Amino acid sequence: MPDAPEPTPPPPLPGPARRLDAHSLRGLAHPLRMRLYELLSLDGPATATLLAQRLGENTGTVSWHLRHLAEHGFIEDDTARGTKRERWWRRAGVINDLRIADFRDDPDAHGALSVFLRELVNQYFNRVMTYVGEDWDERWRNAGTVSDWRDLRLTPDRLRALNMELMEVIARHTPGPDTEPDSEARPVVVQLQSFPRKERDSA
């Protein structure tokens, strides 16, 4: 029999990355820690006090979870802003590479993986709901989209190739560090969700 074709490699990441293991995943997989990490990723550096106010949480609790994220390398001190009295945090400058297949044979990681994926999907949902509930002018409203395509039938390799092509397109539109700022530009979130669907019996 002929050899099976080599699987398409995963899409390249647009910067320095670390592959998450079970230990680091457990350090992130908590609803509040994931929300804190999201805020620091989307809105930039902040103190525990500012984050606690945004989330309606106790500052001491938020501080504890921020230190936990820092211990696992997800965030770091923003030394340019921090003072002896006020500690500022920022997202660490590394991309987290999570590959679900790494945890397939690790029963101790299944709980953390389940929490992480559930909270991640909730974050995606909440971002979209915030967008559709906001008041945007006609140009921005017509520029955004919430779409889905349901008629594709792909093999695993073709689905992986599709994801790579889409990520290459996004990379071309991602400004580099030397890009001149545009006064009309606004932060944009692109959420890519592509996954197989189990078919129901037609009978």
JOLINLIN-V116763 format. One record per residue. N is the residue number from 1. RES is the residue in one small letter. OMEGA is omega in whole degrees, -180 to 180 (none if undefined). Layout:
N_RES_OMEGA, N_RES_OMEGA
//
This chain:
1_m_179, 2_p_178, 3_d_177, 4_a_180, 5_p_177, 6_e_178, 7_p_177, 8_t_-180, 9_p_179, 10_p_-180, 11_p_177, 12_p_179, 13_l_-172, 14_p_180, 15_g_179, 16_p_-174, 17_a_171, 18_r_-179, 19_r_-176, 20_l_173, 21_d_-176, 22_a_-179, 23_h_-179, 24_s_178, 25_l_179, 26_r_178, 27_g_-179, 28_l_-170, 29_a_174, 30_h_-174, 31_p_-178, 32_l_180, 33_r_179, 34_m_178, 35_r_177, 36_l_179, 37_y_178, 38_e_-179, 39_l_178, 40_l_179, 41_s_-176, 42_l_-171, 43_d_177, 44_g_-173, 45_p_180, 46_a_175, 47_t_176, 48_a_-179, 49_t_180, 50_l_-180, 51_l_178, 52_a_178, 53_q_-179, 54_r_-175, 55_l_-177, 56_g_-178, 57_e_176, 58_n_-177, 59_t_179, 60_g_178, 61_t_179, 62_v_179, 63_s_-180, 64_w_-179, 65_h_176, 66_l_178, 67_r_178, 68_h_177, 69_l_180, 70_a_180, 71_e_-180, 72_h_173, 73_g_-180, 74_f_178, 75_i_-179, 76_e_176, 77_d_171, 78_d_-172, 79_t_179, 80_a_-178, 81_r_-171, 82_g_175, 83_t_178, 84_k_-177, 85_r_-173, 86_e_-178, 87_r_178, 88_w_-180, 89_w_174, 90_r_176, 91_r_177, 92_a_-175, 93_g_179, 94_v_180, 95_i_179, 96_n_-178, 97_d_-180, 98_l_178, 99_r_-173, 100_i_-178, 101_a_180, 102_d_-174, 103_f_-176, 104_r_-176, 105_d_-180, 106_d_-177, 107_p_180, 108_d_-178, 109_a_-175, 110_h_-179, 111_g_179, 112_a_179, 113_l_179, 114_s_178, 115_v_-178, 116_f_-177, 117_l_179, 118_r_-180, 119_e_179, 120_l_178, 121_v_176, 122_n_178, 123_q_178, 124_y_-180, 125_f_-178, 126_n_178, 127_r_180, 128_v_-180, 129_m_176, 130_t_-179, 131_y_-176, 132_v_179, 133_g_-178, 134_e_180, 135_d_178, 136_w_178, 137_d_-171, 138_e_-178, 139_r_180, 140_w_-180, 141_r_179, 142_n_-180, 143_a_-179, 144_g_178, 145_t_168, 146_v_-170, 147_s_170, 148_d_179, 149_w_-171, 150_r_-172, 151_d_180, 152_l_171, 153_r_-171, 154_l_169, 155_t_176, 156_p_-179, 157_d_-180, 158_r_176, 159_l_178, 160_r_179, 161_a_177, 162_l_180, 163_n_180, 164_m_180, 165_e_180, 166_l_180, 167_m_176, 168_e_177, 169_v_180, 170_i_180, 171_a_180, 172_r_-179, 173_h_180, 174_t_-177, 175_p_177, 176_g_-177, 177_p_-178, 178_d_-179, 179_t_178, 180_e_-180, 181_p_178, 182_d_-176, 183_s_-179, 184_e_-175, 185_a_176, 186_r_175, 187_p_-179, 188_v_175, 189_v_173, 190_v_179, 191_q_-180, 192_l_180, 193_q_179, 194_s_-173, 195_f_178, 196_p_179, 197_r_176, 198_k_-178, 199_e_175, 200_r_175, 201_d_-177, 202_s_-178, 203_a_none
//
